[in-house]
Amino acid sequence: MSDQVLATPVKTEKAGGNGHKPHAATKWVYLFNEVKEAENHVGGTWDAVRGLMGGKGANLADMTRLDIPVPPGFTVTTEACNAYLASDNTFPEGMWEQELAAVLEIEKMTGKKFGGTDNPLLVSCRSGAKFSMPGMMDTVLNIGLNDEIAETMARLTNDRRFVFDLYRRLIQMFGSVVMGVPDEAFEVVITSRRKLAGVTSDSELKAADWEVVTRRFKEIYRTFTRSDFPTDPFDQLRLATEAVFKSWNGRRAIDYRNAAGIAHDLGTAVNIQTMVYGNIGDNSATGVAMSRNASTGDNEPEGDFLVNAQGEDVVAGIRLTQPLEELKAIMPAAYDEFLTIARKLEKHYRNMQDMEFTIENGKLWLLQTRDGKRTAQAEVKIAVDMVEEGLINKEEAVWRVKPAQVDFFLHPQLDSVAIKSARKIAKGLNVSPGAAVGMVAFDADTAERWAKEDGRKVIMVRPETKPDDVHGMLAAQGILTSRGGRTSHAALVARQFGKPAVVGVMELDIDLDLRHMSIGEDINVKEGDWISLDGTQGIVYLGQVPTVVPDIKNAYLIKLLGWADDIRTLGVWANADYPRDAQRAREYGAQGIGLCRTEHMFFETARLPIVQQMIMAKNVTERNESLDKLLPLQRGDFDGLFRAMDGQPVIIRLIDPPLHEFLPSYEELVQRLADLKVQLQHFHTLSEIDEALSEIRVKQMYLERVEALREQNPMLGTRGVRLGIIIPELTKMQVRAIFEAACQCQKEGIDVHPEVMIPLIFHVNELKVQQTALEAVAKEVMEEQGVQVAYKFGTMIEIPRAALTADEVAEVAQFFSFGTNDLTQTTFGISRDDAEAGFLVEYQQRNILEENPFGTLDVAGVGKLMKMAVEMGRATRPDLEVGICGEHGGDPKTIAFCHQIGLNYVSCSPFRVPIARLAAAHAALNDKKNN
C-alpha cells in the first residue's frame, strides 16, 4: 500500500507566519496552531477561548500547542455561528473566504490537496460547543470525496474496499445530517447487502459490496433530495458547515441544553480537521478512552477500540468493541504512547480526560480530549485523589463536585441496565429521589401491617396522603400518589424521611374500594402487585426492578465534605421531629435542629386519640385532662432530641396546623354516617342496633366539632400563633414539656440549647402575648427544677407582614426562622398543592415562571422580603440569629442566596444535610471568586 495519500504532516510556522490575512475585519476562523491569536482576541482567558472556539476546538488547539499528535485543522468560531443564525442563515461577511484560506493552510501542512486528484485531502466537519453536548449536534466525515477522487485514492492506496467504505459513509452522513434523508433508508441497504453477502458485520463486506452500496446510496440521496449528491468538495464543506451551525437549534440540542442548564445563546463552533484513517487495515484502529475509570474513579485507563474501523463504529454499537487493555498486545507502541499522552493531558487539564484516538498504519493521532463524564462516586474519588496527587487543591476539589451528585450517595438507585428492559407505566413529579421496590398497599394501616408483621416491602399508593398516613409512609419503601405537588404532604414527608416518592401522576386512577389502580385501558395493578419507583426521575415501573445502594459512609465523600465544612461560613442544620432523625442528621453532619414540628408527634397511633379527646373537650377541665396525658409523651420526645443533639441547638416549633387536621375529614364522617343509617335499617338484633347507634352518636359529635372548626381557607385560618392564643393551655403544655426535658437532661450532664419557635405571626403583638405567657412557664419550670437553662424564644417568618415589620418583631424575638413554604404561598397568593397540580406546570412550559417557586426560592419576590427582614431585624437586634427551615433549605440555589443575605444557617431534611454542606461551601467559594 502506498503511504502517499496518508503522508505525515510537515511542520510549518506558527500562527501569523503564513502571511494569510482575513478578508474581513472580524476573524471568524482560527487554525489549531493559532491558539495564541485566539487568546488575544478574547482577552487571554482560557474560559473565553473555550467560548470562542468551543470546548473541542480549544482543546485541539491546546493539544497542538503541547506537541501532541493532532491532525491539522481549523475552527470556525461560535461568533460565526451566532452571526449566521442571527442573519437568517447567511454566512457573516468574510467567513467563507477565511475558511477557504484555512483549507489552503492545511494543504500546506499535509502536502495534500482538497479537491485534488494527485494526493487528495479529506476532512471531517464536527460541532463543538463551549460545554460538551455529546451526540446532540452534527458530524460529517470524509468530506472531499467524489467519483474521480475515489478512483484516485483507490489507485494510490491499492485498496478499493477502504476507499468505498469512506465514500458510502460520506454519502450517508451528508445525506442524513445535511439534507435530512432518513438514516433508516441507508441502513436498509447495508442490511440487505450483508444478507446477500452472507456476512454478519460491516467489516466483512468487500470492495465490490461497498461499491454497490455507494451507488445505491446516491440513488437514495437523489430520491429524497431531488438532486444529485454534490461532487464539488467545496460545496460539501460549505453545506456541512451550515448543517453544524443549524444543529445548534435542533430539538435534541435544545432539549439537552434545557436539561443540562446550558445557555441557548452560546452557539457552536465548527471544527474542520484532516481525516486520519483507522479503517485502512489491521495496523489501524480507532477508539474512545478515559484516563481513569469513569464508574469507580480508580486511577486506571478504560475504554474501547476497534481494529480497522472509523470512530463512528465505536460509538454506534454496530460492532463488538474490544477493551482498551487489549490494545497493548495488538499495538504495544501505540498503546504506550497513548498512556503517556493521557497522563500528560490529565496533568495539563488537572482533570480526568475523555479522549478519541485513531491509529493510522501504526501512527497514533488524538482527535479530541475533554473532561470526562463520570458517576457521582467516581467524581468524588477523582477529586479527592487529585488533591492528594497534587494536581488540584481542596477548594477546587470541593467546587468540582456538584451538590446533586452527593444525592446519589444517599438514596438507592434502580439498576441502570435493568430499567432498559423494565416496563415503564407512568411518570409524575420526582419529589424525593432514590429507588423503591415493593408491593402496592392502598392505605397506611395495610402498609404498616404488611411491613411490620409480614416483613413485606411496600409501596404505599394513595390519591394523596394526609398527616394520619404517616405511620404507613414510614413503613413503606416508597410513596406514589395521583394528586399533589412538590411540596404536598407526601413530598414533604418523603423527603424528610428519605422515602423515594412520585406524586401527581394524574393519569393514575385509584379505586380504593376494589383495591386496584389503573393507567389507561391496558394497565391494571391490584393490591399486592409489585411496582418500582424511580423518585429521581419521577418514573413508575411495573414489577420488581433491581436496585443498587450507594454507600453514604464512602471515605472519599466524608473527606470531601470535611473540606467543604472548612470552607463554608453558613451553618447547616436539620429538620427532625424524632430522636432517630436527629441522630441521623448529626451523623450526616448537621450542626443543630432548625425545625422540630411538634404536631407530627401528635399523629402517632397511640397519641392521636388523646389529641382528639383534647379537641372534643367540652370545657377547660376536660381539655387539661387530655393535655396532662400528652405532657409526659411530649417531654419524652424532647428529652430524646436533646440527648441526640448534645451540645447543639434544637429549635422546637409549637403546634402549627389547624385542629381539624387531627380529626376525621368532613367528607369521611358524612359518608360513614350515611352508611350507618342505611345499615341500621337491616339490623335485627338489639346488640347490632345499639352498637350502630353508639357509633352514630360518636360520629355525629365528631361531625359537629369538625363543622365548628371548618374554615373556608384553613391555611389562612386558626393555626399557628392564633391557635396558641385561643387555646393557651395547649402551647403552655408544650413549653412545659420542653423545659422539663431540658432541665432533666442538663442535670445529667447533657449540654442543651432549646429554642422555642412561635409560628405564623403577622403582628408583633401576637408574639408579645404568646411569648410573655410562655416565658413565664419556662421560668416556672426552671424554678421548680432548680436549674437554669440557656434558651431563646423566637418566631417563624411565614407572612409578608411579619417580614415587612421585622424591626418591630426583633424587639421581642431573639431569632427568626423563615418558613419559606408558607411565605411563598402567602407572597404569591397561591395554594402550593393546587398550583402544582394545575397551572404551574403550564406556567413553566410557557416561561411565565422560569422555575417552580416551591422548589427553588423566588429571589426576586420572596427573597426580597427575606433580605429586608434580615436587615431590619438586625438593625434592631444586631445579634439576631436568622435561618431558613422551609424545604428550600436543601436547594443549592436557595442556599447560595441564603449565604448572600447573611443567614446564620439553613435547615433541611437529614438526608439533604450532606448536599447542603457542599452547597454552602460552593456559595462561599463563589463569593470569594466574585470578590
N, C-alpha and C positions, 0 to 999 in steps of 0.2 A: 504494500500500500504506500502511496506517495504521501509525504508529510507536507507537500507544498500548500495544499488548501488549509492545513491546520498549523501554519507557521507560527512559531512563538513570537509574541510581540517584541518589538525593539524599543529600547529606551529612547525617550525624547526629552526635550527641555520641559521645565516646569511651566505652569500656567503663566501666560503673559509673554513667554519667549517665542511663541509661534507666529507673531505678527497679526493674528486674527483680531479684527475689531467688529463689534456688533453693529448691525445695520440700523439700530435704533438706540435712543438714549438709554432705554431700560435694558438691562441684561436679563434675559429670560432663561438662558441655558448656561450650565457650568459643566465642563469636563470634570471627571473624577479627580484629575490632578490639579484642579483649580480651587481646591477647598479653601486655601488661604484667601483667595479673592472673594469667595462666598462669605467667609467670616468678616472680612472688611465691609462687605455690602450691608450686613445686618448688625454691625457694631461689635463683632468679636465674640459674642457668647455662643456656646455650643448649642444651647437650647434654641436660640434664634436660627442657627444654621439648620437644625432639625426642622424648624418651622418652615424654612425656605426650601430646602432640598428634600424634605420628608425623611423619616427615620431610615428607610432603606438607602436612599441616595446619599445621605450624610454619612452613614456608616461605610458605604462602599468607598466614598471619597476618603474617609478616615483610614480605612484599611490600605488604600493605595498609598497614603502618606506614610503608613507604617511598613511599607515594602512587603506587604502580604500579597500573594499572587491573586490579583483580581482582574478578570477580563476587562480590557479598556472600554470606556463608555462615557456617557454624559447624562445629566439630569435636566429635564425641563421643569422649572420651579412651580411650586404651589401658587405663586403670584400669577404665573401664566394661566394656570387652571382657573383661578378665580376671575381673572380678566376675561377669559374665554366664556365662562358661564354667565358673566355679567353683561356680555355684549352679544347675546343671542347666538351663542355657539360660533363665534368668529375668533380666529387666532388674533392675539394682540399684535400690533404693528412691530414688525421685525423679528417675531418669534420664529417663524418658519425658516427665514433666512439664517438665523443663528443656529437652528437645528441642522440645516444643510451644511453649514460651516463646521459644526461639531462632527458631522459624519466624515468630512474631509480629514479632520484631525485623527479620527480613529483609523482611517485608511492609512495615514502616515505611520501610526503606531504599529499596525499589524502587517503592513505590506500587502494588504488585500484591497479589493475594490468593490464597493457596494453597487450592485447592478452590473458589475463587470463579469466577463466570461473567461478571463485568464486565471484569476485567483479570487473567486467570489467571497465577499464578506456578507455573512448573515448576522442579524441582530435579534435580540429579544426586546420586547416592549412591556414593561411591568409598571404597575401602580406603586405608590409609596407615600402614604400619608405620614404626618408627624408622629402619630400614635399607631401602633401596629393594629391592623384590622385584617387578620389572616383570612383569605378566601372571600373577602367581601367585595373586592373590586377586580379589575380585569387584567389579564396577561395574554400576550400573543408571542409565540416562539417562532424562530426560523424565518423571520421576515427577510425578504430579499430573493426568494426563490421564484422562478418561473420555468417554463419548459426548457428553454435554452440553457439557463444556468444549471438546472438539474442535470442535464446531459453533460455539461462541462464538469460538474462535481463528480458525477459517476465515472467519467474518464480519469479525472485526477486521482480519485481515491480507489478506483478499481473496485467499487463496492456499490452496486445499484440498489441493493436492499437498504443500506444505510441512507442513501440519498432520498429514495422514495418514501422511506419511513418519515424523514424530515418533511417532505413535501406534503404528504397526506395530513400530517399534524398541523402544518401551517394552514391548509385549506379549512380543516375542521375548526381550529381555534379562531381563525379570522372570520369564518362564516358565522359561528355561534356568538363570538364576543362583539365583533364589529357590526355584523349585518343582521344579527338576531335570528339566524337559522336555528331551529330546534336541534339541540345536540343529539337527541334520540335518533334523528334521521340519519346521522352519520354512523352512530353506534350500531344500527341495524345492519348496515353494510358490512362492518367489521365482523359482527357475529355470524352473518351468513357466510362470509369468506372463511372464517375459522372452521365452520361446519363442513364446507365444501372441501377444504384442505385436509380435514380430518385431524385438526390440532385443537388444543385446549387453551393456548395462550397466544397473545400477540407476538411474543418473541419468537415463536416457532414459524410464523409466516415468512415466506421467502420473497425475494425481489419481485418476482412476477406477480405475486399476490398483492404487494403494495402498489405496483403499477396499475393493476386493475382497480384497486380501491381508490387510488388517486383520480383516475378517470371518472369513476362513479361519483366521487365527491364533487368534482367540477360540475357534473350534471345536476346534482342536488343543489349546489350553490346557485346554478342558473335557474332552476325551477322555483326556488324560494325568493330570489332577489330580482329575477327577470333581467339579469345582466351576467356577463362573463366574469370569472374570477380575475381581479386586476393583475396584469402581467408586469406593470411598471413597479419596481421595488419602492420607488419614492412615493407612489400612490398608496402602496401598502403601509408604509411608515406613517404617512400623514393621517390616513384613516384610523390606524391603530392608536396613534397619539390622541386623536379626538375621542376614540372609544374609551380610553382610560380616563380622560377628563370627564366624560359624561357619566362614567360609572360611579363618580363621587356622589351623584344624586340618584343612583339606583336604589330601589326599595330595600334590598338586603343591606346595603351600606348605611342607609338612613336608620333602619331598624337596629343595626348593630351599634351605631353611634348613640342612639337613644338608650339602649341597654347599658352601654359602657360609659355613658356620661361624657362623650366626646363632642366638642362643639361642631356645629354644622358649617361654620364659615372658614375652616382651615384650608380646605382644598387638598387635592392630592398632587404630588409630583409625578412625573413620568420618567422612568429610567430606561434608557436605550443602552444596551450592552452587547458587546461582541459575543456571539454564540460560541460556546465550547461544547464538545460532544461527549456525552457519557455512553452513547449508543453506537459507537464506532467499532466495537469489537470486545473481546474478552479481556483486554487490557485497559478497558474503560469502565467507568461506573458513575453512579450518581447517588446522593444520599442526603439525609437530614439528620442532624445530631445535636445533642445538648452537651454542654461542658460538664454538667452534673446531672444526677438522676432527678428528673422533674417530679417524680412521685414521692420519693423519700427525702431528697435533698442530699443524699450521700455524694461525697466528692469522687465521683467516678463518671466518665462519659457514658452516654447511652444514645442510641439512635438506630436508624435503619438505612439500608442501602440496597441497590440493585446493580448487578453487573450488566453491561451492555443495555443501558436504558437512559431515558431522559427524565429530568426531575419530576415532571408531572406524573410519571408512572409510580413514583414512590408514594405520593400523597393521594393519588386517585384510587389506590387499592386494587388495581387491575392485575397486579402480580404479587405473589407472596414475597415479601421483603426478607432480607437477612439481617440479623442483629449486627451492630457496628463491630463488636469484638471479632467477628469472623473475617472482617476485612484485613486483620493483622496477618492472617495466614495466606490470604489471597494476594494482597498487595502490601507487603510489610513496609516498604519505604514510604508509600503514600500515607499509610496509617500512622507511622511515627511522625511524619511531617504534620499531619492533621492534629495530632495531640499537642505538638509543640505550638502550633498556631492557636489552638483552643485555649491553652494556658496563657498565651500572650494576650489574646483578646480579653479573656476574663480579667486579667490583671489590669489591662488598659481601661476597660469599662467598669471594673470593680463590681461586676455582676455576672451571674450565670448567663451564658450565651446560647442562643438557638441559631445554628449555622446550616446553610445549604452549601453543598460542595459538589463538584464534578471532577472526575478523574478522566482525562483525555489522553489515551496512549501512555498511561503511566504518570502524566503530569497533573498535579493537584491544583485546582482552582477554587477559590471561595467566591460564591455568588451572592451571599448575603450573610449578615450577622445581625442579631437583635437580642435584646434582653428576653430570656426565655420565660414562657408562661409555665406556671408550676402549681402544685397543690398548696393549700394553706400550710400543711405540715412541712412541706419542702421549703416554702418561703421562709418560715420561722427558722428552720435549721440552717439554711444557707446564710441568712442574715447573721445569726449568732456565730457560725463558723467563720464567716468572712471578717468579723471583728477580731476573733482570736487568731486569724491568719494575718492580721494587719492590713487587710485590703480596705476596710471601711472603719469608721468609728461608731461608738454606741448610738449617738444621735441619728446617724444615717440608718443604722440597723432598725431603730425604732420607727423612723419615718417610712422606711421601705415596707414594713408590714402594715397592711390596711386593717382597720378595726373589724370590717366584715369578715376578714379571713380568720380572726380569732374565734368567730362564731362557730366555725367548723370543728373546733376542739370541744365545744360544749354540748353538741347535740348529735345523736346518731343520724346517719345519713343512709338513704336507700342505696343499695349497691348499684353503681353506675352501669354495670354490664347487665344486671338482671332487669333493670327497668326498660331496656330496649325491647324486650320481648313481653313485658307486662302489659296488661290491658288497661289503658287509661280510660276512666269513665266520667270524670268531671274535673272542673277547675274552679277555684274560688279565690278568696283573698288569703295570701300567705302571711298570716298574722303572727305565727310563732314557729320558728324554724326547727328543723330536725325531722326525723322519720319515726313513724309509729305504725305498728302492725298489730291488728287484733280483731276480735270478734265483735260484731255490731251489737250494742246494747242501747235500747231506746229510752232508758230512764236511769236516774242516778242510783236508785236502790238496787236495780238489777246489776248495774256496772260494779257497784261496791260488793255485792254478794258474790258475783262471779269471780271477781278479783281476789277477795279475801277468803272466801270459803272454798272455792273450787280452784283457785290458783290460775284462772284463765287470764290471758291478755285480752284487754277490752278496748274498743274504740267507742266512746260514748257519742251517740248521734242524736241530736235534738233540733227542733226548729230554731230554737235559741236557748241559751242557758240563763238560769236565774241564780241568785245567791244561795238558795237552798239546794242547788245542784252540786255544790262544791265538793261534797263527800264523794260523789260519783266521779267528778272530774279528777280528784286526787287519786282515785283508784284506777282510773283509765290510763292507757298508754298515750292516747291522743283524743282530740275532740273535733267533731265535724258538725257544722250547723248549716241550715239552709238560709238563715237570716243573720243579720248583724254585720258590723263593720270592724275596722281595725282597732277600735277602742271599745267594742262591745264587751259585755261581761265575759263572754267566752274568751275573747282575745286577751283581756287584761289578766284573767286568772291563769290562762295558759302560759303567758309569758312569765308571770310571777312564779309559777311552779315548774317552768321548763317543760311544759307539755306541748308537743307539736300540735298545731291546730290549723284547720282550714275552715273558714267561715264564709257566709254569704254565697253559698252555692245555690243560686236562685232556681236552677232547673231541677233541684233535688226535691222530690215530692215524698214527704214522710207521712205514713199512716200509722199513728200511734195505737190505734185500736186493733188493726190487723197485724201490727208489728212487722212492717216491712217498709222499704223505701224503693222508689223507682226513679229512673232517669230516662225520659223518653219512653218509647214503647218496648225497647229491646232489653233494658237492664232492670232487673228486679233483684233486690237483696233482702233476704229475710234476717230476722234477729238470730244471731249466732253464726251468720256467714262471715267470712274473713274479708277484710279490706286493708289497704295500706295507704298511709298518708305521707305525702311529701310536704311538710309545713314550710320548707324553704322556698319551694316553687308554687305552692298552693294547688297541688295536683292530687287527685284521688285515684287509686288503682284497685282493681278487683283482685281478690286473693292475697296470698302471702308473698310479699317481695322481701328477699333477704336484706338485712341491714349491716352496716359497718359502723362500729362505735369508736369515735376518736378518743384519744386519751388526754383529759384535762391536766393530768399530772406530768405531762410532757416536760422533760427537764429543760429543753431549749425554750419552750414558751415561758416557763417560770423565770428563767434568766432574763429573757427579753422584757417581760413585764416588770421585773425588778429594775431594769434600766429605765423603763418608762416612768416608774414611780419617782426615780431620782430627778427626772426632767420636769414632770408636771407640777403645777402650782395649785391646781384645782383639786379639792378633795373628792373622793368617790365613796359615797355611802350607799346603802341598800334599802329597798322597801321590803320589809319582812314582818309577818304577822305572828309567826310561831317560832319557838326556840330553835327548832331544826333548820328553819330557813335562815335564821340569824347565824347559826353555826356555819351553814354552807356559805353564806355571804362572807363571813370572816375568812373562811378557807380560801375564798376566791379573791381576797384582798380588800374587802370593804373596811372603811375606817370609822364606821358608825351606822346606825339605823336612822335613815332620814324620814321614814314613814312606817309606822305600825298602825294598821287600820283595825281599831278595836271591834268594829261591828262584825268582822269576819269570824271572830271568836264566838259571837252570839249565834252563828248559824250552825254550829256543831250540833250533832243529833241530840246529845244529852242536854244541851242548853236551850235549844230553841223553844221547848215547851215552857221553860221558866220565863223566857223573854216574852212569850205570848201571854203568859199569866200577868206579867207586869203591864203589858199594853191593855189587856182586858180588865184590869183592876177598876173597881167601881169607886174607890176612894184612895186617899194618900196612904192609909194604913195598909190596905191590901197591896198597893204598889211597893211600899217599903218592905213588906214581907218577901216579895219576889226579889227585890234588889238585895236583900240580906242573903238570899240563896246564891245570887250571882257574884257577890263580893269575894268570897274565897276562891271562886273559879278564876275571876279576873286577876286576883292577886297572884295566883299560881302562874298565870300566863306571863305576867310582867316579871315575876321572880325568875322564870326561865330565860327571858330575854336579857335581863341584867347580867345573869351569870354567863350567858353565851357571849355577851359583848363586854366583859370585864375590862374596864379602863377606857371604854369608848362611849360616845354619846348615843342615847336612844331617844328619838322623838316619837311620842305617842299621840296620835290624833284621837281626840274624843269622838264619840259617835257622830256619824255624818248622815247616813241615809234616812229618808222618811220612814216612819214606823210601819206604814202599810206593807213595806217590803218584807217584814218578818211574819206577816200573816198570809193565809192562802189568798190567791187572787180573787177579785170580784167575780170574774167570769167562771172560775172554778167552783166557787161557792154557789152561784146561781144554778149552774149545771147540776151540781150534786144535790141541791135541794129539790130541783125538778125531778131528778131520778128517784130520790127517796119517796117523794109524794106519789109517783106512779107505782113504785114497788109496794107502797103501803096498801094500795087497793087489792093487791093479790096475796097479802099475808093472811093466814088463817088462825095462827096461834097467838095467844096473848103475849108470849115472850118475844115473838117476832115483831109484833106491833109495838110493844114497849121499847124494844131496842131501837127500832126505826124512829119512834117519836123522840127518844132521848137524843139521838144523833141530829134529828131535825132541829131540836131546841138549841143544841150547841152550835150547829152551823148557822142558825138564824142569828144567834148572838154575835158570832164572828162577822156575819154579813152586815149587821147593823153597825158594828165597830168599823169595818172596812169602809162602809159608806160614809161614816162620820169623818174618817181620815182621808177619804178620797179627794184628790185635787186635780184640777184641770192640767196644771203644769207642775208635777211633783218635783222636778229638778229645781224649780224656782220657788218651791213651797216651804213647808215646815220641816226643815232639816238643818243640820249643822248647828251653828250657834243658836239659831232660833229654837231648835228643839231643846237645847240646854237651858235656855232662859225660861221656856214654858214648863219644862219638867226638870227643875234644878236638881231634884233628888238623883236623877239618873247620872248626870255628869259628876255630881259630888261623890257618888259611889265609885265611879271610875278613878277619880283623883285619889280617893282614899286607898283604893287598891294599889295604885301606882306607888304611893309614898309608903304604905305599909310594906310592900315588897322591897322598895329601895332601902328603907331603914333596916329591915332584917338582913338584906344582903350586905349592907355596909357593916353591920355588927359582925358578920362572918368574914370580913376582910375583902369583900368584893368592892372594886372601885366603880361606883355607879355615877352616872351622869344623866339623870332624867330630864327631858324637855317635854313640856305639855303643850300640845298644839290645839288651838281652838279654830275650828274650820268655818269657812263661808261667811266671814263678816263683810258687811258693806259700810258700816259706820263705826267709828271709834267707840261710841257709847255702848254698843253691843259688847265690845271687848272689855270695857271698863266694868260693866255689870257682871259679866260672866267671870272674868279673871279675878275680880275682887272677892267674889264668893268662893272661888276655887282655891285661891291662895290661902284663904282662911282655913280651909280644910287641910291643906298641906302643912301649915304651921301647927294645926291642932294635932295631926298625926305625929309630927316630929317631937312635939312636947310630950305626947303620950309615950313615945318610944325612947325618949331621952337621947335622940340622935339628931344631928344637924346634917342635912344632905344638901349639897350644892345643886341647884336646879335652875331652869329657865321656864318662863311662860312666854309663848309667842302665838303667832297666828298663821293661818294658811291664806295666801292671797289668791282668790279664785274669782273675784268680782271686780270689774273695771273700776268701780268707785273706790274700792279699797286701795287699788294701785294709785289712783289719782289723788288720794288723800293720805298717802304713805307717810308724809311728815307728821300728821296727827296720830296715825296708828302707831308709829315708832315711839311716841311718848309713853305708850303703855307696853307694847310688845318688845321683848328682848331679842326676838328673831322673827324673820319672815321665811316662809317656805312657799314657793309658787306651785300651786296645784294647776298645772297648765292644761289638763284635760278639760276641766270646767272653765278655766279662764279663756280657753279657745272657744268653747261653746258660747259663753256669755259675751265675748268680744265680737264674734261673728254673728251671733243671734241665730244659731242653728243647733239642732239636735245632732250629736255625732252619729248615733245609730241610724237615724232616719236619713241623714245626709249621705252617709257612706253607702247605704243600701239604695239610695236614689240618685240625686243629681250630681253628687261629687265626682262620680266616675266620668260622666259626660263633660263636666267642667274641666277635668284634667285632659280628656281626649281633645277638647276644643281649645286647650291652652288658656282658658279663662283663669284657671289656677294652675301654676306650674307644678305644685306638689300638694299632696293631701295634708292640710294643716294639722290633722290629728296624728300624722306620722312624723312629720318634721315641723318644728316650730315656725310659725308665721312671724318672721323677724320684723317685717315692716309694720305690722299691727300689734300683735300680742307682745312681740319683742320690745316694741317701743314703750308699751305700758310697763314692762318689767324693768327696762333701763331707767325709766322715770322713777319708778318706785324705789329702786336701789339708791339712786342719787338723792331723792328726797328723804328716804328713811335714814340714810347715813348722815345727812345734813343735821337731822335731829339727834340721832344716836350714832356717833362715829364708829362704835364697836359693834354695830348691828350685825348679827350673823344672818346670812342670806343664802338660801339654797333652792333647789328645784326638786320636786318629788313626783311630778306627773310622769306619764310614760315617756315623754320626750327626754327624760333624764338619761335614757340609754341610747339616744340617737346621736351619732357622731357630729352631724351638722349642728344640732342644737347644743351639744357640749361645747363646740367651738365658740358659739355665740355666748354661752354662759361664762366662758373664760374671758371673752372680750369685755363683758359688762361688770366683771369683778365679783362674781358669786364666790362664796366660800366652798361650796360643794355641789355636786349633782347626786341625786339618789335614784336608783333604778332597781329592777328585779335582780336577785342574786346571780342569776345566770347571765346577766349582762354586765356584771361588775368588771370582769377582765376586759371586755370591749371598751367600757367607759374609761378604764385606766389608760388604755392605749390611746383612745381618742383625746383624752385630756392632755396627754403628752404631745400628741400631734398639734393640738391647739397652742401649746406653749412654744413648740418649735416653729410653727407658722408665725406666731407673734414675734419671735426672735428674728426670723428671716425678713419680715416686713419692716422691722425697726433697726 
